[in-house]
Amino acid sequence: MNVVIVGAGVAGVNAATKLIDNNFEGKITIIDMGNNPFLRKPEEVMTGFLGAGGWSDGKLTYHTSIGGQLSKYTGEEKAMELFDQVIANFKRFHPKPEEVQCSNPEVEPDFIKPYFGLKLFPVWHIGTDYLHEIGKNWYNFLVDNGVEFHWKTKVTDINFETQQAFIEMEGQPDGYFEYDTLIFGVGKSGIDFGKQLAEKYDLPTEPKPVQIGVRFEAPQKHFQKLIDISYDFKLYKKFDNVSLRSFCTNNNAAYVAVESTYGNHSYNGHAKKDEVYRNDMTNFGILMEIKGIDNPFDWSREAVKKMQCNETGTFYSPSNRIPSMTSEGNLVRCVVVDSMESLFDALGEENAQYIEDFITEMAIVFPTLKDDWGIYMPEVKYLSPEPLVNYEDLSLTRFPNVHFVGDALSARGITVSGAQGTLVAEQLLKN
């Protein structure tokens, strides 16, 4: 059997690892637009070995309510079993696995309840620095076991009927790969590609909501009483067709990172483990989920454009805080603005007001915060319509040898993406 994996992200890499661990006798080929972990540069956030998840700070969440709806395909018990396998892989390739510790908060504090809901769940925090080392060890394992990688290679089209993936490769003539089984795990940077394939083959899909907002940053001291309870705290508020949540909290050695997707800047965050990087800052996304918008992918792209200035994202602080430094020692790329006007223009008055009110209420819950904060605009999670798949192996109903995983199937986060890839590999081994 010839297995071709489009995308070297967490989903695809976990799928390949599962196959190898079970003595798979076929050929495994992985194609990615980015680079291997030894050549991947700090600014190459979205593509490359382990994908965007491998260039984050490696928070492995251990709960089925976070990161997408895996349990709807597998059931609760099986989902947790798959999570265990993913976490075991990250420990396996960690240079110091004994340092991978799980925080497991259990009690929601009373001071939060009048203003926010709070989700508590177990989480392993690996750290950006260790995650990069994991990537190198993991990559060497796959290469040593015969996985064929093609880097700086873009899959431009896939013919599901002839089972061919067409490519453009730097410095090489265009060509194609033939496959018996295709695992489609293109990540955040390939959401548009998945959308195009769904339209091309008239695949039944499920519409997804818009997820957009800002990356919030402040000195860690203001949030310490909550951080002591939950490192990756998730505050949330719900309205009729809109919900807001904090997302991807980073502490201690917390840095804002720039992403470039579809030609526009947006922001994310990460954190290192080594104390030498400590800056005593906290950052997290404040994401708004809006349901009922036609063409949410296109709507999100247009909103992101409206928050750009001089072809980059923007930064606002009511107390004239300045943008922070990245972990590489450079200023975060942004244009400093004197208001949240672009946010209101991009999202509309009512939606942007939800975000402003969210921040205002945080200043009540954490009274030392006051105006000592800044926001980077925008943060966005592009979601394309989710293709309808067979639950047992995440395959397309019309093309059972094509499997969608990771962001292509609306997974959000390392653990869920890796679990989806592992599930597909398990089913291939059975067959």
FENRA-V587504 format. One record per helix or strand. SS is the DSSP state (A for helix, B for strand). FROM is the first residue (numbers start at 1). TO is the last residue. Records with the same first field share a line. If there is no record, write none. Layout:
# FENRA-V587504
SS=FROM-TO ; FROM-TO
This chain:
# FENRA-V587504
B=2-6 ; 9-9 ; 27-31 ; 50-50 ; 59-61 ; 102-103 ; 117-119 ; 123-125 ; 148-150 ; 153-159 ; 164-169 ; 175-178 ; 181-184 ; 205-206 ; 210-219 ; 234-238 ; 242-250 ; 254-261 ; 264-271 ; 281-290 ; 309-309 ; 312-312 ; 314-316 ; 325-325 ; 331-331 ; 335-336 ; 373-381 ; 386-387 ; 389-389 ; 395-396 ; 402-404
A=10-21 ; 52-55 ; 70-74 ; 76-92 ; 97-99 ; 110-113 ; 128-144 ; 188-200 ; 220-227 ; 275-277 ; 296-306 ; 341-347 ; 349-365 ; 406-409 ; 414-430
